[in-house]
């Protein structure tokens, strides 16, 4: 499994957000966001950057290239 799949789900749950809330932030549907969390679709870079800003983490963290939040 790709590291970002687990990371985006964990970040969402840690912030007590629903898939719909995150989908709204990304400007996509809940169904499409759920597909990102399952790994059925690759997440576009624009969504990755939006999540980095929203959660205050680096893209390296979400992508699993480093283990710490900061």
Backbone as a ProteinNet text record, in pm:
[ID]
protein_1_A
[PRIMARY]
XXXXXXXXXXXXXXXXXXXXXXXXXXXXXXXXXXXXXXXXXXXXXXXXXXXXXXXXXXXXXXXXXXXXXX
[TERTIARY]
84.7	0	88.6	47.3	120.9	104.7	212.7	212.5	107.4	87.4	-4.4	-148.5	-184.9	-321.4	-351.9	-262.5	-281.6	-268.7	-174.4	-151.1	-271.2	-331.8	-443.5	-564.8	-583.2	-693.2	-664.4	-542.2	-504.9	-514.4	-466.3	-475.2	-620.7	-704.5	-846.3	-910.1	-884.6	-943.7	-888.3	-758.5	-697.3	-757	-806.2	-867	-1019.7	-1071.3	-1216.2	-1296.2	-1248.7	-1316.4	-1376.3	-1485.4	-1545.9	-1484.4	-1506.3	-1460.5	-1528	-1653.8	-1726.1	-1663.8	-1625.5	-1563.5	-1432.9	-1351.8	-1225	-1250.2	-1346.6	-1381.4	-1423.3	-1500.4	-1541.9	-1421.9	-1325	-1203.1	-1126.9	-1125.7	-1053.6	-1133.2	-1262.1	-1345.3	-1374.7	-1391	-1421.8	-1538	-1578.7	-1689.7	-1638.8	-1728.9	-1694.6	-1654.2	-1722.9	-1692	-1549.1	-1507.6	-1371.4	-1269.8	-1297.9	-1203.9	-1191.5	-1302	-1297.9	-1210.5	-1215	-1129.7	-981.7	-948.7	-809.3	-767.3	-853.6	-819.3	-807.5	-879	-869.7	-756	-702.8	-597.4	-650.9	-781.1	-841.8	-807.7	-785.5	-742.8	-624.1	-531.9	-421.1	-469.1	-421	-459.3	-379	-445.7	-372.6	-283.3	-177	-82.6	-151.4	-245.7	-314.4	-387.1	-441.2	-507.9	-405.4	-292.6	-185.6	-141.7	-120	-76.4	-182.6	-308.2	-416.5	-418.9	-402.7	-401.8	-281.5	-167	-48.2	-74.7	-132.4	-164.1	-269.9	-372.3	-482.8	-436.5	-359.3	-314.5	-185.2	-116	9.4	122.7	127.3	232.5	301.5	415.6	488.8	437.5	462.8	428.9	513.6	636.3	720.4	653.9	590.7	522.7	406	319.7	204.5	249.4	353	400.8	482.5	511	585.5	734.7	783.3	927	999.9	923	980.3	872.3	915.2	822.4	761.5	818	767.3	679.2	589.9	497.3	567.7	669.3	740.2	885
-118.3	0	123.8	221.5	347.2	419.6	479.8	544.8	654.7	728.6	842.1	798.5	679.3	630.5	625.5	566.5	559.4	697.3	776.3	907.8	1000.2	1003.9	1097.6	1053.4	923.8	875.7	907.4	879.4	906.4	1055.8	1140.9	1284.9	1329.1	1279.4	1315.5	1273	1148.4	1097.8	1169.2	1199.9	1271.5	1411.8	1469.1	1602.2	1594.1	1473.7	1452.7	1509.9	1483.4	1529.5	1410.7	1436.2	1333.1	1338.4	1232.6	1235	1348.7	1374.2	1481.2	1617.7	1640.9	1769.3	1790.7	1686.4	1698.5	1711.4	1637.7	1649.7	1792.8	1854.6	1993.6	2086.6	2065.9	2147.3	2130.9	2008.7	1980	2017.3	2042.8	2072.9	1950.6	1837.5	1712.4	1645	1530.6	1459.4	1368.6	1334.1	1240.2	1105.9	1066	938.3	937.5	1046	1052.5	1055	1131.3	1133.8	995	924.4	788.2	699.4	722.2	644.4	675	798.7	831.9	755.3	752.6	683.4	532.4	477.2	332.9	299.4	400.9	377.3	338.8	355.3	321.2	425.6	549.7	657.7	727.6	772.3	852.3	994.3	1052.8	1188.1	1288.1	1385.8	1488.1	1571.6	1623.4	1704.4	1825.3	1886.2	2003.5	1966.8	1845.2	1801.4	1773.3	1715.3	1691.5	1822.9	1924.3	2054.4	2118	2105.2	2159.4	2091.7	1959	1886.5	1925	1946.4	1990.2	2122.3	2216	2346.7	2331.7	2254.1	2238.6	2176.1	2068	1997	2052.9	2139	2195.4	2094.8	2009.4	1908.1	1921.6	1858.2	1861.5	1752.9	1773.7	1669.5	1544.7	1562.8	1447.2	1361.3	1425.2	1348.1	1268.4	1334.6	1264.2	1152.3	1175.9	1073.6	963.4	978.8	874.5	882.1	998.5	1014.7	1053.6	1099.4	1121.5	1088.6	1051.1	997.4	1099.5	1218.3	1314.2	1417.1	1476.6	1575.8	1702.4	1745.4	1870.2	1841.6
0	0	0	-77.3	-80.6	52.4	98.7	230.3	239.5	130.7	141	165.3	125	146	295.4	371.4	516.7	580.4	533.6	594.3	577.2	459	441.8	524.3	539.8	624.5	771	814.9	954.6	987.3	898	921.7	931.6	842.7	845.6	977	1016.2	1140	1262.5	1262.4	1375	1392.2	1283.4	1288.6	1298.1	1321.3	1337.4	1220.9	1099.9	979	904.9	835.9	752.1	612.9	536.9	398	322.4	351.7	282.6	312.4	437.5	472.9	397.2	387.6	315.7	165.7	115	-26.9	-60.5	28.5	6.8	1.7	89.4	90.3	-41.1	-93.3	-217.2	-342.1	-326.2	-442.1	-526.1	-459	-528.4	-456.2	-505.3	-442.3	-330	-240.1	-133.1	-193.4	-299.9	-365.6	-418.4	-482.3	-535.6	-422.3	-316.6	-204.5	-142	-128.7	-74.6	-162.2	-291.8	-383.8	-360.5	-325.4	-291.2	-166.5	-65.9	59.3	40.6	-54	-82.6	-178.1	-244.2	-342.2	-478.1	-499	-627.7	-734.1	-691.4	-780.1	-717.2	-803.4	-753	-729.2	-621.6	-585.4	-668.8	-731.3	-806.7	-715.4	-771.9	-695.4	-633.5	-702.9	-646.3	-517.4	-509.6	-387	-277	-314.6	-217.8	-155	-236.9	-185.6	-96.8	-134.5	-52.5	83.9	86.7	214	298.9	236.9	311.4	381.9	310.5	370.8	478.6	451.4	545.6	677.6	666.8	787.4	845.9	773.7	822.2	825.6	723.8	713.5	577.8	565.5	438.6	344.1	217.1	119.7	144.8	191.6	225	331.7	428.7	533.3	474.1	399.1	342.6	250	172.7	78.4	143.8	272.7	343.6	324.5	280.7	259.2	387.1	488.2	620.5	722	841.3	941	1035.5	1042	1139.9	1071.8	1152	1099.5	1053.8	1124.7	1090.4	1064
[MASK]
++++++++++++++++++++++++++++++++++++++++++++++++++++++++++++++++++++++

